[in-house]
């Protein structure tokens, strides 16, 4: 099975959970986590539907029609309102085709250098950018990058969710901003080399253009999104990721995630062997993983079987301090043999649990409804 390359969605999710060594290793090794989850018996309905993909591709084609005239108009309107949109023949549209992701990344870097040196407008359609993640190369592909005459580079992110009355769903905009931050981070490395080679300023703008359908139509609408916060978070989190070689070196000898599929793609390796290989790598499960990782259902099942507090969410896990299982939490709340233990109360989490348990018992006792007396109406 060919290894799967990392994309911006996976990198954004990886940066949001840098403590998950399991995802770092599997993504860095290019393992198909969706196929792995199916072989483990915990398939996840993660990813876009075919309908959403077709709708998104259709909308993107509309935005980039006529040489990207509408896209450039939105860039000038939202990010450079004082300047007019360039004429169609004044915009360079370089050919970025090349063999393999390495070739496309090199061709993109060359096109960016030429466009910056020329000092004019350029529109790069689906450029390929390289980024090192946990010691492994990753290739990401933004929808478009616009080069301005002043040497600025703008990332364009095209999404199919609607922008109603100038505003879109906050959660979806946040996800798009995190994804765009990955593109900005990858472009920054190229910008440094281009500035050194051309002697002209080359900078990646920290405001990206988000293009969505306007209201309930298929007409494009644009909004400038500041990604400085997401960029700082992504840079910090990706920098904290343990290198893949270090994670792999700690695995038991002979550990492999090969599914051993037949010609029709059916895995032949026993699920027990795969589960043992997966469990050999530590995970950092949280309920947020259900929306970002194909192995989330498997990790959730294991977390529940172990009674881990991680299944309750990062916020709860953080408040519970050193208590790692539900059994430990319940024991701490009731105290040894059902009585308070003063030596345990030095732990703030234990003290808070005891107090919460006492308040709950008091509330339940006060909520008890007395039986009706003779002559009073009651339930029949």
VEXDREN-2710 file (C-alpha; in Angstrom, 1 decimal):
% VEXDREN-2710
k/r/px/py/pz
1/UNK/0.0/0.0/0.0
2/UNK/1.4/3.4/-1.0
3/UNK/2.0/5.8/1.9
4/UNK/-0.5/8.7/2.3
5/UNK/1.0/12.2/2.3
6/UNK/0.1/14.7/5.0
7/UNK/-2.2/17.5/4.0
8/UNK/-3.1/20.8/5.6
9/UNK/-6.2/19.4/7.3
10/UNK/-4.1/16.6/8.9
11/UNK/-1.4/19.1/9.9
12/UNK/-3.9/21.5/11.5
13/UNK/-5.4/18.6/13.5
14/UNK/-2.0/17.3/14.4
15/UNK/-1.0/20.8/15.7
16/UNK/-4.2/20.9/17.8
17/UNK/-3.2/17.7/19.6
18/UNK/0.6/17.6/19.7
19/UNK/0.7/15.2/22.6
20/UNK/-0.7/12.3/20.5
21/UNK/2.4/10.2/19.6
22/UNK/0.1/7.7/17.8
23/UNK/-1.1/10.2/15.3
24/UNK/2.3/11.8/14.8
25/UNK/3.8/8.4/14.0
26/UNK/1.0/7.1/11.7
27/UNK/0.7/10.4/9.8
28/UNK/4.5/10.7/9.5
29/UNK/4.7/7.2/8.2
30/UNK/1.9/7.8/5.7
31/UNK/-0.4/5.1/7.2
32/UNK/-3.9/5.1/5.9
33/UNK/-5.7/5.6/9.2
34/UNK/-9.2/5.1/7.7
35/UNK/-8.3/1.7/6.4
36/UNK/-6.6/0.9/9.7
37/UNK/-9.7/1.9/11.6
38/UNK/-11.9/-0.3/9.4
39/UNK/-9.5/-3.3/9.9
40/UNK/-9.7/-2.7/13.7
41/UNK/-13.5/-2.8/13.6
42/UNK/-14.0/0.9/14.5
43/UNK/-14.6/2.7/11.2
44/UNK/-15.1/6.4/11.4
45/UNK/-17.4/8.5/9.3
46/UNK/-14.7/11.2/9.0
47/UNK/-14.2/13.3/5.9
48/UNK/-16.2/15.1/3.3
49/UNK/-19.1/13.4/1.5
50/UNK/-19.0/13.0/-2.3
51/UNK/-21.8/15.6/-2.6
52/UNK/-19.7/18.1/-0.6
53/UNK/-16.7/17.4/-2.7
54/UNK/-18.6/17.9/-6.0
55/UNK/-20.2/21.1/-4.7
56/UNK/-16.9/22.5/-3.5
57/UNK/-15.1/21.7/-6.8
58/UNK/-17.9/23.3/-8.7
59/UNK/-17.8/26.5/-6.6
60/UNK/-14.0/26.7/-6.8
61/UNK/-14.2/26.4/-10.6
62/UNK/-16.6/29.3/-10.7
63/UNK/-14.4/31.5/-8.5
64/UNK/-11.4/30.8/-10.7
65/UNK/-13.2/31.2/-14.0
66/UNK/-12.0/33.7/-16.6
67/UNK/-8.5/33.5/-15.4
68/UNK/-9.4/34.2/-11.8
69/UNK/-10.8/37.7/-12.5
70/UNK/-13.4/37.4/-9.7
71/UNK/-10.9/36.0/-7.3
72/UNK/-8.5/38.9/-7.9
73/UNK/-11.3/41.4/-7.6
74/UNK/-12.1/40.0/-4.2
75/UNK/-8.4/40.1/-3.2
76/UNK/-8.2/43.8/-4.1
77/UNK/-11.6/44.6/-2.5
78/UNK/-10.9/42.9/0.8
79/UNK/-7.1/43.2/1.2
80/UNK/-6.1/46.2/-0.9
81/UNK/-9.2/48.5/-1.1
82/UNK/-7.2/51.5/-2.2
83/UNK/-5.9/49.9/-5.4
84/UNK/-7.9/48.9/-8.5
85/UNK/-8.1/45.3/-9.6
86/UNK/-5.4/44.4/-12.3
87/UNK/-6.3/43.9/-15.9
88/UNK/-6.5/40.4/-17.1
89/UNK/-3.4/40.6/-19.3
90/UNK/-1.4/42.1/-16.4
91/UNK/-1.6/39.0/-14.3
92/UNK/1.0/36.2/-14.6
93/UNK/-0.5/32.7/-14.3
94/UNK/2.5/30.3/-14.3
95/UNK/2.3/26.7/-15.1
96/UNK/3.0/24.7/-12.0
97/UNK/2.9/21.2/-13.4
98/UNK/5.8/18.9/-12.6
99/UNK/6.6/15.3/-11.8
100/UNK/5.7/14.3/-8.2
101/UNK/5.2/16.5/-5.2
102/UNK/8.9/17.4/-4.9
103/UNK/9.0/18.6/-8.5
104/UNK/5.8/20.6/-8.0
105/UNK/7.2/22.2/-4.9
106/UNK/10.4/23.2/-6.7
107/UNK/8.4/24.6/-9.6
108/UNK/6.2/26.6/-7.2
109/UNK/9.2/28.1/-5.5
110/UNK/10.6/29.1/-8.9
111/UNK/7.3/30.6/-9.9
112/UNK/7.1/32.6/-6.7
113/UNK/10.7/33.9/-7.2
114/UNK/10.0/34.9/-10.8
115/UNK/6.8/36.7/-9.9
116/UNK/8.4/38.5/-7.0
117/UNK/11.3/39.6/-9.1
118/UNK/9.0/40.9/-11.9
119/UNK/7.2/43.1/-9.4
120/UNK/3.7/42.5/-10.8
121/UNK/0.6/40.5/-10.1
122/UNK/0.6/36.7/-10.3
123/UNK/-2.0/34.0/-9.6
124/UNK/-0.7/30.6/-8.6
125/UNK/-3.4/28.0/-8.9
126/UNK/-3.0/25.1/-6.5
127/UNK/0.7/25.6/-5.8
128/UNK/2.6/22.8/-3.9
129/UNK/4.5/23.8/-0.7
130/UNK/6.9/21.7/1.4
131/UNK/6.9/21.7/5.2
132/UNK/8.9/19.5/7.6
133/UNK/6.8/18.0/10.3
134/UNK/8.4/15.9/13.1
135/UNK/11.4/15.1/10.9
136/UNK/9.3/14.0/7.9
137/UNK/8.5/16.1/4.8
138/UNK/4.9/17.1/4.2
139/UNK/3.4/18.6/1.1
140/UNK/0.5/21.0/1.3
141/UNK/-1.6/22.5/-1.5
142/UNK/-3.5/25.8/-1.0
143/UNK/-6.3/26.6/-3.3
144/UNK/-4.4/29.7/-4.6
145/UNK/-1.7/32.1/-3.8
146/UNK/-1.7/35.7/-5.1
147/UNK/1.5/37.7/-5.5
148/UNK/1.1/41.4/-5.2
149/UNK/3.3/44.0/-6.9
150/UNK/4.8/45.1/-3.5
151/UNK/6.1/41.6/-2.9
152/UNK/3.3/40.5/-0.6
153/UNK/1.9/36.9/-0.9
154/UNK/-1.7/36.2/0.0
155/UNK/-3.2/32.8/0.7
156/UNK/-6.6/32.2/-0.8
157/UNK/-8.9/29.6/0.9
158/UNK/-12.1/28.6/-1.0
159/UNK/-14.8/26.9/0.9
160/UNK/-18.3/25.8/0.0
161/UNK/-20.1/26.7/3.3
162/UNK/-22.2/29.8/2.9
163/UNK/-21.5/33.3/4.1
164/UNK/-24.9/34.7/5.1
165/UNK/-25.2/38.5/5.6
166/UNK/-21.4/38.8/5.5
167/UNK/-20.8/36.2/8.3
168/UNK/-20.2/32.4/8.2
169/UNK/-20.3/29.7/10.8
170/UNK/-17.6/30.5/13.4
171/UNK/-16.5/26.9/13.9
172/UNK/-16.0/26.4/10.1
173/UNK/-14.2/29.7/9.8
174/UNK/-11.9/28.7/12.6
175/UNK/-11.1/25.4/10.9
176/UNK/-10.4/27.2/7.7
177/UNK/-8.1/29.7/9.5
178/UNK/-6.1/26.8/11.1
179/UNK/-5.8/25.2/7.7
180/UNK/-4.7/28.5/6.1
181/UNK/-2.1/29.0/8.9
182/UNK/-0.4/25.8/7.7
183/UNK/-0.1/27.3/4.2
184/UNK/1.2/30.6/5.6
185/UNK/3.8/28.7/7.6
186/UNK/5.0/26.7/4.6
187/UNK/5.2/29.9/2.5
188/UNK/7.3/31.7/5.0
189/UNK/10.3/29.4/4.4
190/UNK/10.0/30.0/0.7
191/UNK/9.7/33.8/1.2
192/UNK/13.1/33.9/3.0
193/UNK/14.9/32.2/0.1
194/UNK/13.1/34.3/-2.5
195/UNK/14.1/37.6/-0.8
196/UNK/17.7/36.4/-0.5
197/UNK/17.8/35.4/-4.2
198/UNK/16.0/38.4/-5.7
199/UNK/17.0/41.2/-3.4
200/UNK/13.3/42.3/-3.3
201/UNK/11.0/42.1/-0.3
202/UNK/9.0/38.9/-0.2
203/UNK/6.6/38.5/2.7
204/UNK/3.6/36.3/3.4
205/UNK/0.6/38.3/4.6
206/UNK/-0.9/37.2/7.9
207/UNK/-4.4/38.0/6.6
208/UNK/-5.8/35.4/4.2
209/UNK/-8.8/35.7/1.8
210/UNK/-11.6/33.3/2.6
211/UNK/-14.0/32.9/-0.3
212/UNK/-17.5/31.4/0.3
213/UNK/-20.9/31.3/-1.5
214/UNK/-22.8/34.5/-0.8
215/UNK/-26.1/33.9/1.1
216/UNK/-28.0/31.1/-0.6
217/UNK/-26.6/31.6/-4.1
218/UNK/-23.5/30.3/-5.8
219/UNK/-22.0/33.8/-6.2
220/UNK/-18.6/34.2/-4.4
221/UNK/-18.1/36.5/-1.4
222/UNK/-14.8/37.2/0.2
223/UNK/-13.7/38.0/3.8
224/UNK/-10.2/38.8/5.1
225/UNK/-9.3/36.5/8.0
226/UNK/-6.5/37.4/10.4
227/UNK/-4.5/34.1/11.1
228/UNK/-1.8/35.5/13.4
229/UNK/-3.1/33.6/16.4
230/UNK/-3.6/30.4/14.5
231/UNK/-0.1/30.8/12.9
232/UNK/1.6/31.2/16.3
233/UNK/-0.2/28.2/17.7
234/UNK/0.5/26.0/14.7
235/UNK/4.2/27.0/14.7
236/UNK/4.5/26.3/18.4
237/UNK/2.6/23.0/18.4
238/UNK/4.4/21.6/15.3
239/UNK/7.7/22.5/16.9
240/UNK/6.8/20.5/20.0
241/UNK/6.0/17.3/18.0
242/UNK/8.4/14.5/18.8
243/UNK/10.4/13.4/15.8
244/UNK/9.0/10.3/14.1
245/UNK/12.4/8.5/14.5
246/UNK/12.3/8.9/18.3
247/UNK/8.8/7.4/18.5
248/UNK/9.6/4.5/16.2
249/UNK/12.8/3.7/18.1
250/UNK/10.8/3.1/21.3
251/UNK/8.5/0.6/19.6
252/UNK/8.9/-3.2/20.3
253/UNK/11.0/-4.9/17.6
254/UNK/8.9/-6.1/14.6
255/UNK/6.0/-3.6/15.1
256/UNK/4.3/-2.9/11.8
257/UNK/1.1/-1.3/10.7
258/UNK/0.9/-3.2/7.4
259/UNK/-2.7/-4.4/6.7
260/UNK/-1.5/-7.2/4.4
261/UNK/-4.3/-6.6/1.9
262/UNK/-5.4/-8.8/-0.9
263/UNK/-5.7/-7.7/-4.5
264/UNK/-9.2/-6.3/-3.9
265/UNK/-8.0/-4.3/-0.8
266/UNK/-9.4/-6.7/1.9
267/UNK/-7.0/-6.8/4.9
268/UNK/-5.8/-10.2/5.9
269/UNK/-3.9/-9.4/9.0
270/UNK/-5.7/-10.4/12.2
271/UNK/-7.3/-7.4/14.0
272/UNK/-5.7/-8.5/17.3
273/UNK/-2.2/-8.1/15.8
274/UNK/-3.1/-4.7/14.4
275/UNK/-4.6/-3.6/17.7
276/UNK/-1.4/-4.7/19.6
277/UNK/0.7/-2.6/17.1
278/UNK/-1.5/0.4/17.5
279/UNK/-1.6/0.2/21.3
280/UNK/2.2/0.1/21.4
281/UNK/2.1/3.8/20.6
282/UNK/0.7/6.2/23.2
283/UNK/-2.3/8.2/22.3
284/UNK/-3.8/11.4/23.7
285/UNK/-7.5/11.0/23.1
286/UNK/-10.0/13.8/23.6
287/UNK/-13.6/14.1/22.4
288/UNK/-12.4/16.7/19.9
289/UNK/-10.6/13.9/18.0
290/UNK/-13.9/12.6/16.7
291/UNK/-14.1/15.5/14.3
292/UNK/-10.4/15.3/13.2
293/UNK/-9.0/11.8/13.2
294/UNK/-10.0/8.5/11.6
295/UNK/-8.9/6.5/14.5
296/UNK/-10.9/8.5/17.1
297/UNK/-13.6/5.8/17.5
298/UNK/-11.0/3.1/18.2
299/UNK/-9.2/5.4/20.7
300/UNK/-12.5/6.3/22.4
301/UNK/-13.5/2.7/22.8
302/UNK/-10.1/1.9/24.4
303/UNK/-10.3/5.0/26.6
304/UNK/-13.8/3.9/27.9
305/UNK/-12.6/0.3/28.5
306/UNK/-9.7/1.6/30.6
307/UNK/-12.1/4.1/32.4
308/UNK/-9.8/7.0/31.5
309/UNK/-10.9/10.5/32.4
310/UNK/-9.6/11.6/28.9
311/UNK/-13.0/10.4/27.5
312/UNK/-14.6/13.3/29.5
313/UNK/-12.7/16.0/27.7
314/UNK/-9.4/18.0/28.1
315/UNK/-11.0/20.5/30.5
316/UNK/-12.2/17.8/32.9
317/UNK/-8.9/15.9/32.6
318/UNK/-7.0/19.1/33.5
319/UNK/-9.1/19.9/36.5
320/UNK/-8.7/16.3/37.9
321/UNK/-4.9/16.7/38.2
322/UNK/-3.2/13.4/38.9
323/UNK/-6.4/11.3/38.8
324/UNK/-6.3/9.3/35.6
325/UNK/-9.3/6.9/35.8
326/UNK/-13.0/7.2/36.6
327/UNK/-12.5/4.6/39.4
328/UNK/-9.9/6.9/41.0
329/UNK/-12.2/9.9/40.8
330/UNK/-15.1/8.1/42.4
331/UNK/-12.8/6.8/45.2
332/UNK/-11.4/10.2/45.8
333/UNK/-14.9/11.7/46.0
334/UNK/-16.2/9.2/48.6
335/UNK/-12.9/8.8/50.5
336/UNK/-11.4/5.5/51.7
337/UNK/-14.1/3.2/53.1
338/UNK/-16.6/5.9/52.5
339/UNK/-15.0/8.3/55.0
340/UNK/-12.9/11.5/54.5
341/UNK/-9.2/11.0/54.6
342/UNK/-7.4/14.2/55.8
343/UNK/-4.1/13.2/54.2
344/UNK/-5.8/13.0/50.7
345/UNK/-7.3/16.5/51.1
346/UNK/-3.9/18.1/50.4
347/UNK/-4.6/17.4/46.7
348/UNK/-6.8/20.3/45.4
349/UNK/-8.6/18.0/43.0
350/UNK/-9.5/15.5/45.8
351/UNK/-10.7/18.3/48.0
352/UNK/-12.9/19.7/45.3
353/UNK/-14.3/16.3/44.6
354/UNK/-15.1/15.7/48.2
355/UNK/-16.8/19.1/48.5
356/UNK/-18.8/18.4/45.3
357/UNK/-19.9/15.0/46.6
358/UNK/-21.0/16.5/49.9
359/UNK/-23.0/19.2/48.1
360/UNK/-24.6/16.7/45.9
361/UNK/-25.6/14.5/48.8
362/UNK/-27.0/17.5/50.6
363/UNK/-29.0/18.6/47.5
364/UNK/-30.5/15.1/47.0
365/UNK/-31.4/14.9/50.7
366/UNK/-33.2/18.3/50.5
367/UNK/-35.0/17.3/47.3
368/UNK/-36.7/14.3/48.9
369/UNK/-40.4/14.7/48.7
370/UNK/-42.2/13.6/52.0
371/UNK/-45.1/11.2/51.7
372/UNK/-48.6/12.9/51.8
373/UNK/-50.4/12.9/55.2
374/UNK/-53.9/11.8/55.8
375/UNK/-56.3/14.2/54.1
376/UNK/-53.7/15.7/51.6
377/UNK/-53.9/14.9/47.9
378/UNK/-51.3/12.5/46.7
379/UNK/-50.4/10.4/43.6
380/UNK/-52.8/7.7/42.9
END
